[in-house]
Every structure is written in C-alpha cells, then in structure tokens.
Amino acid sequence: MRENFTIKARWWLPGKREEKTVFGTLLFETTGKLIVTMDESLFGTTNIHESNHNIPIPLVYGLTDENKCITLYEVKGWEVGRTGWVSMELYPDYVFISEDRHWAVEDMEITNFNFCMNGFGNFFRTYSNRLISDHPTDTEVQFTYQQPDPVEIINNEILNLYFYFQYQYSGMNDIANGAFTFKERIYLNISPPGMISFKEFTKQLKFYGDFFRLFSQEILSFDRIYVFLKAPEDNKAKFRFIYRQPTDQVGRTPSVFHPLVAFDEIKNDIGQIMIKWINMREYATGGLSLFMQTKYVSFPSQTQLFLNFVFALETLHKTFFANQRSMHLSKRLEELIVQNKDILSEYQIDEPGFVDKVFRQRNYLAHDHSNEDHSHISADEYKRINPLLQMIFELSLLRLLGIEEPLLKKMCNRNDNFEQLAKGRGLPF
C-alpha cells in the first residue's frame, strides 16, 4: 500500500449481476482515502428524494477490463445527486483484488496470509550481501542477486511462520547515468494450524505487525498484504488485501537509522522471542493497546502521550510483575525502575523526584485538572519525561520477550528520543 491507485470496473451486488451492473472507479490514496464513485446507484434509485445514506452492504463485486476481480467487503453506501439523477459512493472497509478470477465471500475461510512492512528492508539490512557485482568494466557493472532461502521462524503443529524474499532489478548498471534499479520486498508468511475467519485474520494481521512496531522508532505501515482463501477442490485463491491504515506514514520509506534492532542481532532467538509474544497475546491485544497507540499515530498532545504511557506502565506491572496486586502507581514505577536500573543509571535520573512528579501529575490529570496552575509537570518537562516513561515500558516489556541486557543497551543508544536523555543531560527534578 505504498502507492496511490485507481481501478475502473463494472460493479454489482452478489446474485444481481444479470439484473444490474454499474460503471465506477475505485480510488485508494495512502492518506487514507478509499472510495468507489459510481455513475448510478446499485439499487436503481433515480429520484434523489428517495435516496438513502449510510447503507450497510456486506459485499460488492467488481470486474475490470483486464479481468481483475475485486471484492468490496463491509461497505457503507451513499446515494447522492440531484433531481433526475442519482449516483453512488461506496466506502469499503476492506478490498480484495484477484487476478485469477476469484471473488471473496462473506463467510470466507482463510488458509494463510503474508505481509511486507515498510521497515523490513532495514530490519534485514545486515542479513547477507544479496546483491553482488560481477564482471565490472569501465562503464558497466553486471549485478547478480543471490536470493536467500526462506528464513524459518516457527514451524510446529501450532504455527508455520517464515520470511521470504522477492525482487525486481535491471541487470546492468550504467555508471555514467546511474540507470541501475533494484527493488526487493521481504514478506512474513503466517500459516495457522487450521482455517481462520476474516475477523480472526484482521486480529492476527495487527498482532504480528505490532511485534515489529516494537522494534522501530518510526511508525511502520504495511506495504503489501496477501491473503489466501479456501477455494473449491482444496485449492487456494490469492488476493491482494487493501484497507485504510490508521497512520500518516503509509507509503513512506523509513530512515535507514530507524530500526532499533537488526535481524542478525536476534536471528538465533527470534523463534523463542516470537513464541513469548504469542503467549502474551491476550495482553498484547488488550492491555498493550494504550502503548501501541503511540506506534500508530503521532500524538498532538504531550499530555495525552503522558497518560498513555502511565496507564500502559500500570497495566504492564499489574499483569506481569504484581500478580494483579493493588498498589500505588509510585510503587509500580519504583519496581520497574529497579528492574532496569543498570541501563537507567546511565541517564542520571533522580528517581524519587521523577516518580513523585509522575504520580502527582497522573492524579492531577485523572481527578481534577481544571486549574492548570496545579499541574506538576511543565510543557518543557513533558518532552523529557515522556521518553523516559517510554524507555521504562519498552525495557520492561522486551525483557519479558527475552531480549538480553547488551542488546537492550544498544537499542536505547540507537533511539533518537532516548539520546536526548543521554548521560550528562539527565532530568533535574
């Protein structure tokens, strides 16, 4: 979903193709726009005074001149126009595109799916030299792409999960004008033990995407998603899957400095790390959501960001470190700081002053924030306190996933936000 596109097609309702098809254009923009504009209403409405808005439509089918089959899934329809002329706008939540003459169905069964995120290239940046020069001359260099084997992460009776590599390149580089081009996409494929529903697929897509968002200091988005549905005679139907992502980073290429960890650094442990992530799925899809919101959008308010971090830390400690015991936020923070004291000590944090400020500000915001003069944290201090709360949370969670101390230190050193809290520039409370 890196590029904007339009698709012109004939559209109809399931079972109604012989009765009525309507010409229209599907428009997708990385800014979040996903709409089909139609010349007429799918329902045959011609009088604007009889039009309807916000019509729930489970499925709409489309076919292009190139025989691409398109399924709009979970759609809202709006009949618009004027007296004597009614057109229609469709707002699908999801779109399935097939080049093999397949349409999705409402009660679909999904066999497996795979996706490419805009951070995978940087995640694998140190994983083997896949593009090598061969037979150089004064003006040209021949390149050979050595495609890696799939990288298996988990393969057991519960789950098959692996990375695989796809590429496109022109084989000759003209040094004079730099005409050489190379594109590589890296996909993570997930094969559950049995068929899963569409609803479960969307949950798993987010769940596995969130795993990689934890290791990024930029907001990651999906570049491509493919889903495979059960088809007749035990076949599979392949679809490209499109939806509006909740981020303004769709289509952007992250900085090469954005990832906090490279594949080579965890390749021996990534299977066990992923298994631990799967084992905490109930927390990851519930209690972790407050923290993950900060990985999807840039918060306009430092105050809201503060509250998300604080409530996320409370939930994390209550779930994994306190056996659901009730205690004050200040005690929870103190225990998490002790857990990470070796790394946090490098940032010259005045622990009692920090904990007290966070505790008092949380209470002020949660109970009575009508008088701004009673605030315990200034706008300037938020910019230093929020990265520290983020650091405490990430260190605590990543320890639970099995990331060891040396790599945790490297990740903190690579994080631009944490660098602002580097030794010698601590938080004077």
Disulfide bonds with the S-S distance in Angstrom:
none
